[in-house]
Amino acid sequence: MGRKAKTAFITGITGQDGSYLAELLLKKGYRVCGLLRRNSNPSYGSAAHLRSEVEFFLGDLADPACLSMYLAEVKPDEIYNLAAQSQVHESWSQPLATADQTGLGALRIFEAVRNVLPQARVYQASTSELYGDTTVVPQDEETPFHPVNPYAAAKALAHFDAQIYRKSFGLFISTGILFNHESPRRSPDFVTRKVSLAVAAIKLGLKGARIPLGQGGIPVINKDRKLELGNLDAKRDWGFAGDYVEAMWMILQHDKPDDFVVATGETHSVRDLCESAFSVAGLKWKDRVVINKKWIRPTETGPLVGNYTKIRKALGWKPKVKFEDLVNMMVQADLAKLR
């Protein structure tokens, strides 16, 4: 008889990472279950094309009884907590909601696992935003954290609780300190997708109601058909989400729970992002980008660039998609979508 297929339970399955991870696990023969936020009109987001293959459970990270009930029912071998209010800009206007969803939400999962399914392996999504206002470049697993926004503070709570529950209760809880990772499925609220959508909209000459919307329903290009951005000198380590979900899976296959930085080891500025994206469409970025102080963060992080030596040596993981190829992928996808 063949080995019984593993079961995975994913929170945040409707987002970019959740959908790529679900696809990966399905290809590996997993039974995949996902937590879908309960509302009057459930949104399957980026996982809509997987509705016939994934088992969805209506619930919320704010409800510990719900989490315990589903873990007892599903009995997953692996749990991936990807759910969060993950927008840094939004965390300044909704700090309490961010703390609850991103920080306490993870803690509720750890408690449910401890009480109901202590043998399960848990992946907790951490972030490079934890390093915040750091002077250490590049950053690795030993670099001190200096959160500078409510989102990063909430993620710090989740990260430290993951370590505490691992050490105190012997639970298999691993964290992936993921640096920025993007794809055509990225929300327009993030700068990479805002840029790729703006490039496509400008290239195609879109006007009026056809212009795609970004954060808070604001058009990605203004009435002058220009892209408004904040700090062009902000530097990030950008990789491809499809590569990073493979790292998540590999982390839970390791023989012991641990913390791993997942990154490309390369840094690029928002200016580099603009130059690369507009060049894909044969446009000059300087003619199309303007600064709007509204989009400048109260405090900036970085420069953020990750040292992924540990995961490369321990698990054999390394990024496959280069920055320029990632940008090209996103712009081409948005050009096709908006056409």
VMD Tcl script that draws the C-alpha trace (Angstrom):
set ca {
  {0.00 0.00 0.00}
  {1.14 3.54 -0.78}
  {1.87 6.13 1.84}
  {-1.14 8.14 2.98}
  {-1.29 11.60 1.45}
  {-0.42 14.45 3.79}
  {-2.97 17.09 4.74}
  {-2.10 20.79 4.86}
  {-4.16 23.59 6.40}
  {-3.45 27.09 5.08}
  {-4.59 30.38 6.57}
  {-4.37 33.30 4.17}
  {-4.96 30.91 1.27}
  {-6.74 33.55 -0.81}
  {-3.66 35.76 -0.98}
  {-0.66 35.67 -3.29}
  {1.43 33.28 -1.18}
  {-1.49 31.11 -0.18}
  {-2.54 30.44 -3.76}
  {0.99 29.58 -4.94}
  {1.52 27.35 -1.90}
  {-1.79 25.56 -2.48}
  {-0.81 24.87 -6.09}
  {2.57 23.51 -4.99}
  {1.07 21.22 -2.36}
  {-1.62 19.93 -4.70}
  {1.08 19.00 -7.22}
  {2.82 17.08 -4.43}
  {-0.35 15.09 -3.76}
  {-1.46 16.83 -0.57}
  {-5.00 17.19 0.61}
  {-5.20 20.99 0.89}
  {-7.59 22.80 3.23}
  {-7.85 26.55 3.60}
  {-9.40 28.99 6.06}
  {-11.74 31.40 4.30}
  {-12.77 34.54 6.15}
  {-16.48 34.47 6.94}
  {-18.52 37.32 5.45}
  {-21.72 37.79 3.47}
  {-19.93 37.29 0.15}
  {-16.81 35.13 0.62}
  {-13.91 36.10 -1.65}
  {-11.60 33.37 -2.91}
  {-9.10 35.94 -4.18}
  {-6.04 34.47 -5.87}
  {-7.22 30.96 -5.03}
  {-10.49 31.22 -6.98}
  {-9.19 28.87 -9.70}
  {-8.57 26.20 -7.04}
  {-12.10 26.04 -5.65}
  {-12.70 22.53 -6.99}
  {-9.42 21.19 -5.60}
  {-9.17 22.85 -2.16}
  {-11.46 22.28 0.82}
  {-12.42 25.67 2.23}
  {-13.53 26.25 5.82}
  {-15.31 29.44 6.80}
  {-13.78 31.04 9.87}
  {-11.56 33.72 11.34}
  {-8.30 33.94 13.28}
  {-10.16 36.03 15.85}
  {-12.19 32.95 16.88}
  {-10.04 30.44 18.82}
  {-12.91 27.96 19.23}
  {-13.31 27.89 15.45}
  {-9.60 27.21 14.95}
  {-9.61 24.39 17.47}
  {-12.69 22.83 15.92}
  {-11.18 22.80 12.42}
  {-7.85 21.40 13.58}
  {-9.66 18.59 15.39}
  {-11.77 17.89 12.30}
  {-9.10 18.18 9.59}
  {-6.13 16.84 11.58}
  {-3.56 18.44 9.27}
  {0.02 17.20 9.19}
  {1.20 20.71 8.30}
  {-0.23 24.14 9.11}
  {0.88 27.24 7.21}
  {-0.10 30.52 8.85}
  {0.05 33.11 6.07}
  {-2.94 35.17 7.22}
  {-2.23 38.77 8.20}
  {-3.02 42.41 7.62}
  {0.14 42.65 5.59}
  {0.18 46.21 4.26}
  {2.65 48.45 6.05}
  {0.91 51.64 4.94}
  {-2.46 50.34 6.13}
  {-1.01 49.33 9.51}
  {-0.55 53.01 10.40}
  {-4.28 53.70 9.96}
  {-5.39 50.37 11.49}
  {-2.77 49.56 14.15}
  {-5.16 47.69 16.48}
  {-6.66 45.55 13.73}
  {-3.16 44.80 12.47}
  {-2.00 43.78 15.94}
  {-5.00 41.47 16.34}
  {-4.94 39.80 12.94}
  {-1.19 39.60 12.45}
  {0.10 39.18 16.00}
  {-2.66 37.68 18.14}
  {-3.99 35.65 15.21}
  {-0.74 33.67 15.15}
  {-0.83 33.21 18.92}
  {-4.35 31.78 18.70}
  {-3.12 29.23 16.18}
  {-0.21 28.20 18.40}
  {-2.60 27.77 21.34}
  {-5.00 25.70 19.24}
  {-2.13 23.48 18.09}
  {-0.85 23.07 21.65}
  {-4.27 22.03 22.93}
  {-5.64 20.05 19.99}
  {-2.91 18.87 17.62}
  {0.56 19.14 19.20}
  {2.09 16.72 16.69}
  {1.37 19.02 13.72}
  {4.15 20.95 12.02}
  {3.53 24.69 11.84}
  {4.99 27.30 9.50}
  {4.75 30.91 10.69}
  {5.27 33.63 8.09}
  {7.70 36.24 9.38}
  {9.01 39.24 7.45}
  {12.09 41.31 6.69}
  {10.17 44.29 8.11}
  {11.23 42.92 11.51}
  {14.72 44.32 10.91}
  {13.32 47.82 10.43}
  {15.79 50.59 11.14}
  {18.87 48.39 10.98}
  {22.48 49.29 10.27}
  {23.44 45.65 9.66}
  {23.66 44.76 5.97}
  {22.91 42.08 4.87}
  {20.50 40.69 7.47}
  {20.45 37.06 8.62}
  {18.80 34.99 11.35}
  {21.00 36.52 14.06}
  {20.48 40.17 13.11}
  {18.61 42.10 15.86}
  {15.07 43.24 15.13}
  {14.14 46.95 15.14}
  {10.48 47.22 14.02}
  {9.49 50.72 12.90}
  {5.82 50.29 11.97}
  {2.73 48.62 13.50}
  {2.81 45.78 10.99}
  {6.39 44.86 11.88}
  {5.58 45.09 15.60}
  {2.68 42.67 15.16}
  {4.88 40.29 13.19}
  {7.50 40.50 15.95}
  {4.89 39.32 18.47}
  {4.04 36.36 16.24}
  {7.70 35.53 15.61}
  {8.72 35.59 19.25}
  {5.65 33.59 20.28}
  {6.55 30.99 17.66}
  {9.98 30.62 19.27}
  {8.53 30.58 22.79}
  {5.95 27.86 22.00}
  {8.63 25.85 20.22}
  {10.99 25.95 23.20}
  {8.45 25.82 26.01}
  {6.06 23.18 24.70}
  {8.22 21.26 22.24}
  {5.98 22.16 19.29}
  {7.30 21.96 15.74}
  {6.92 25.64 14.81}
  {9.28 27.03 12.19}
  {9.45 30.55 10.83}
  {10.45 31.88 7.46}
  {11.78 35.45 7.60}
  {10.73 36.27 4.07}
  {12.06 39.30 2.28}
  {9.84 41.00 -0.29}
  {8.40 38.53 -2.77}
  {6.18 39.48 -5.68}
  {4.23 38.08 -8.62}
  {1.39 38.93 -11.02}
  {-0.93 37.91 -8.16}
  {0.41 40.61 -5.84}
  {-2.19 43.08 -4.58}
  {-2.14 46.54 -6.25}
  {-1.63 47.90 -2.71}
  {2.04 46.88 -2.95}
  {4.50 49.06 -4.85}
  {5.69 46.41 -7.30}
  {2.18 45.65 -8.57}
  {1.22 49.32 -8.47}
  {4.14 50.00 -10.78}
  {3.43 47.09 -13.15}
  {-0.25 48.05 -13.40}
  {0.62 51.71 -13.99}
  {3.05 50.78 -16.76}
  {0.41 48.66 -18.46}
  {-2.31 51.32 -18.09}
  {-0.06 54.05 -19.49}
  {1.22 51.88 -22.35}
  {-2.32 50.94 -23.36}
  {-3.60 54.52 -23.03}
  {-6.36 53.60 -20.59}
  {-8.62 56.37 -19.38}
  {-11.47 56.90 -16.94}
  {-13.17 53.86 -15.47}
  {-10.77 51.46 -17.20}
  {-7.80 52.58 -15.07}
  {-7.07 49.92 -12.40}
  {-7.35 50.86 -8.75}
  {-4.77 50.54 -6.01}
  {-4.82 51.22 -2.27}
  {-8.12 52.53 -0.95}
  {-9.63 52.50 -4.43}
  {-7.19 55.18 -5.65}
  {-6.31 54.91 -9.38}
  {-2.76 53.67 -9.97}
  {-2.20 56.62 -12.32}
  {-3.44 60.18 -11.82}
  {-5.45 62.41 -14.17}
  {-2.21 63.36 -15.93}
  {-1.59 59.64 -16.58}
  {1.42 59.59 -14.29}
  {2.39 57.22 -11.49}
  {2.59 58.75 -8.00}
  {5.14 57.20 -5.63}
  {6.84 58.04 -2.35}
  {10.50 57.36 -1.55}
  {12.28 56.27 -4.72}
  {15.47 55.59 -2.77}
  {13.90 52.88 -0.58}
  {15.80 49.64 -1.17}
  {14.41 46.13 -1.00}
  {15.35 42.54 -1.69}
  {12.69 41.40 -4.20}
  {12.13 37.77 -5.17}
  {9.42 35.66 -6.82}
  {6.60 34.37 -4.62}
  {6.57 31.03 -6.44}
  {10.16 30.42 -5.32}
  {9.41 31.46 -1.76}
  {6.47 29.12 -1.16}
  {8.77 26.25 -2.13}
  {11.04 27.43 0.69}
  {8.07 27.34 3.08}
  {7.38 23.72 2.21}
  {11.06 22.75 2.50}
  {11.26 24.39 5.93}
  {8.53 22.08 7.24}
  {10.25 19.00 5.76}
  {13.41 19.74 7.79}
  {14.18 17.31 10.61}
  {13.85 20.02 13.28}
  {11.95 23.31 13.68}
  {14.04 26.42 13.09}
  {14.11 29.98 11.73}
  {15.25 30.71 8.17}
  {15.85 33.86 6.14}
  {14.39 33.54 2.63}
  {15.78 36.13 0.23}
  {17.73 36.71 -3.00}
  {20.74 38.47 -1.52}
  {20.30 41.33 -3.99}
  {18.97 44.82 -3.31}
  {17.20 47.19 -5.67}
  {15.65 50.62 -5.15}
  {12.13 51.68 -6.09}
  {13.87 53.79 -8.73}
  {15.43 50.61 -10.17}
  {12.00 48.99 -10.13}
  {10.51 51.87 -12.12}
  {13.34 51.95 -14.63}
  {13.10 48.21 -15.26}
  {9.28 48.12 -15.45}
  {8.85 51.06 -17.81}
  {11.64 49.80 -20.07}
  {9.66 46.57 -20.58}
  {6.98 48.69 -22.26}
  {9.48 50.86 -24.13}
  {8.77 53.90 -21.93}
  {11.05 56.28 -20.03}
  {10.18 56.19 -16.35}
  {11.33 59.74 -15.62}
  {8.58 61.06 -17.88}
  {5.89 59.05 -16.09}
  {6.71 59.05 -12.36}
  {6.07 61.89 -9.87}
  {6.63 62.09 -6.11}
  {3.64 62.40 -3.80}
  {4.50 62.88 -0.12}
  {1.29 61.05 0.77}
  {3.03 57.76 -0.06}
  {6.15 58.39 2.03}
  {6.19 56.33 5.23}
  {6.59 58.08 8.60}
  {9.72 55.95 9.12}
  {11.59 54.04 6.44}
  {13.22 50.63 6.78}
  {16.41 49.32 5.37}
  {18.24 49.00 3.21}
  {16.86 45.47 3.46}
  {18.80 42.63 1.84}
  {18.82 39.07 3.11}
  {21.61 36.55 3.62}
  {20.03 33.17 2.80}
  {23.16 31.11 3.45}
  {21.51 29.09 6.24}
  {18.58 27.79 4.19}
  {20.85 27.16 1.20}
  {23.21 25.02 3.25}
  {20.58 23.27 5.39}
  {17.85 22.67 2.82}
  {19.42 23.34 -0.58}
  {17.02 26.17 -1.39}
  {17.98 29.11 -3.57}
  {15.99 31.65 -5.61}
  {15.45 30.87 -9.30}
  {13.80 34.00 -10.75}
  {16.00 37.10 -11.17}
  {14.77 40.64 -10.44}
  {14.60 41.74 -14.08}
  {12.72 38.58 -15.06}
  {10.27 39.08 -12.18}
  {9.54 42.66 -13.24}
  {9.11 41.59 -16.86}
  {6.75 38.80 -15.77}
  {4.56 41.23 -13.83}
  {4.40 43.90 -16.53}
  {3.64 41.38 -19.27}
  {0.89 39.81 -17.13}
  {-0.73 43.21 -16.49}
  {-0.48 44.18 -20.16}
  {-2.30 40.96 -21.06}
  {-4.86 41.46 -18.30}
  {-5.69 45.07 -19.17}
  {-5.88 44.42 -22.90}
}
mol new
graphics top color blue
foreach p $ca { graphics top sphere $p radius 0.5 }
foreach p [lrange $ca 0 end-1] q [lrange $ca 1 end] { graphics top cylinder $p $q radius 0.2 }
display resetview
